[in-house]
């Protein structure tokens, strides 16, 4: 009887904690509550937020796949290039999260709001530059990626719209990064849920012309995505300007402060370089794969989207690491920051082991949900299986890398990425795929090798502890 009561009590406590995480609570001090509890409170909304970010890509691929291989290849090739923009947005987000988290840890919310104001100025500049490039050079971007003529004709407008409206990506990333750094992860989660819900509704309507909507084909996917992201960004901006939450941005905090802008840029340069190194290597890998035809590109694109969706809980936990490390360092609790990192890394490895088992057991049914073409399906299945072998190490390494970023030490992960992705992954992919004749499968094995190496090197460097003395 006592055992049943205890079990019921634990379930009730777990459900209560889940509801608290989803509802949000701006009164919690993340530097004082138990590590396990604050990890759950931050990780749940961050996982749900990441789920919605990934679902953007999954939904587009799902609806676009009905238009044919060329449409899927268009989305894949455009995404391969636009990830360079994601690299910039994510890099800037790292600087925003690290600085806001440090100020919140120091119990200085006004300084955190000033930092948030400077982040907005940086977002305006990036959006204008990248948007103009995409508007005027959409065709050249696809040609650079080795797209076939049919793919270029099908997808030029899609590419132009995705780049031209890049401000939706930039501001959604940056505003949500501010909330994550402050510990208001629930608001960031809701912004992406809203954005994604709108995208899910509009995607089939604008792609296939349901009801009163025009039939825009693959271009409709870009229109739906950008409308959804715009509304999500406006939702986040509303809360940033209101009196709710830990950050309250007023007009006085929006005044340009070049010293803070420079500090943000200095931190973000490492983050941008970190992801540019990683995504540029991915662009190179996509070019290798595209040399084997649109079926190979489509299979690889589908597999990567599925993988990104499957690792979302690990990404959410890793993002929680960044916030907790930043706030604990701000509060002068370096040892607690390190303990938090190791604990979350273990959680990550455990989840990724479970995900890998599911992926290996159900590879065919999962891939078949997105692909009917036998050749496309074959590539997708092979890629999923190879990637799954490295899941445990990949998950452990994610948390460690995010600890560096949360501390504001964004250059260390950059050096690790240069080693793993350009010194090892790219030459290995070229050698296996082309020199040894393994084709796209050689690329898949090169990615697996680089991910495992990144984990090993990251752990060895983290144990040195130099990140604890980083000033932000």
Steps between C-alpha positions, in 0.01 A plus 500: 500500500780736596680423173192586295456827691865591442471421131188713470673782685801487266277506193311795646827684574630433149177623344507810721859571394408457134208742532724752676760474221242554226319780685824682588602665826704821511555475877737199496868562569676246277824538696345376825243229423625140460680432171263222400192713557622811316623283213149360455338843536720643224541193282130419449405832335832502313435149367152601390644815342761300308229255395311781334815632329567158350136443411526803269738300283318168536163655406644670192662178380184300569272724294756584231582131441168468316635736231784267398873445547596840354291684762655300785848563359418874483414510868808295586745710300350830617508385861863394455589860415257671736659311786779753456242760610399269783867493598504879525169510690603219734842657556339831590256310719791353692631846577152617601435199725844514664484872576138505616551189716812649661317825585202309641739289709647825633145610594513797259187475277537859375844422355351185347232716330768736364680198350171386345454842338841480334419151370205648311725751322733223387199306369391793281843527337535127428148475357558782251834366372398135464156585361640710216748229404224240479261718304749580225698174480248218557574324169874528552466348846332189361755476219781524753350201679513293182123492445371348177322729252158361595565568866602860428186566297282344768660662800639844413205688651507278809866583557444872439215515750682303768799734486307822435287448811794389712411757767234255618770243576743749653259668741325180604840353590625811679186579699474140614870500596438801725217318676707182539788693654261663746346163590166583333520198272122457501445819300749387238320166482161663447635727226617201297184301566297789364729545199496130419126460543443772242751338265331159527164651405629719216748255344254267322266789420766707322690208343195327349250786486235368738188711545544869418879480505712520180694191388864612536680165498831488684492882528195463722714322758724807525202736532340289774824463695574871495150599604519260792843617611397867475204451731714298742760778513232764562360289784843487666554871445168574672615324818844660478338844504239415763528484880496119509810286553854564618591731208309824444628693200418873498593781262794608716661154465469521121750785474806387305786406735803424286703360791234236570447437130871433469494263799210312343673488165823379662320212669284432195792491256610175658145367487454606139836355402414185692186437299635637173780246521248223565239609245754589231632146528143377465459709184814334366362157587172585325698593189668159505163326542340709222757358259322165532160639386178646639400166657811505717436862600137427583590190705771685692269799559220281635739309728654818644154644572397181681824498700459864600149426624610191694772683695278789612487397868880492503515847343254629757706361787815646346343845472407475866871441570590834341247696708590327828876533447464871416280579800713297742819670385327836540415400858862394564412127517753348258501156664121479476527594131737206443283255694200609296685433175603145592150413622329629185758324281405172667129570447574571135697180447219297656234651277712463187560130575122453511453699177771299323332171586167623363667634188676171427187292565262710290722654232298379202154607623628841608670572168210360297271760657690766302617314190338265243777494239706180565833673433419797722381262771820295478722804555285628787503164681876455469565853627267457799663174607854635484414819688321303773823317588649827623201630695631436854830681450329774305253564786767511770710739295208737435466587868872560544521727196200702618668548838785682325247718316305580816823613662564734206798290385375458144844469340587165658212319323606680181849349518346160572276535194791598276685187607208261481316630194770640272817317598319165536144492362534677165818322380362168626168553319680585178732202530230247587235626256712579196846349535389166645170503308260457793277778372263677743553223756858621537365844592274346764792320666709818497223683692487218756877516553504878547217494757675240716829686482327827598372338819840361601689824437228712666509298822880510519510879459207560737678315781778762491255756645626814325140588403425583865704821485342638181368858541181609324 
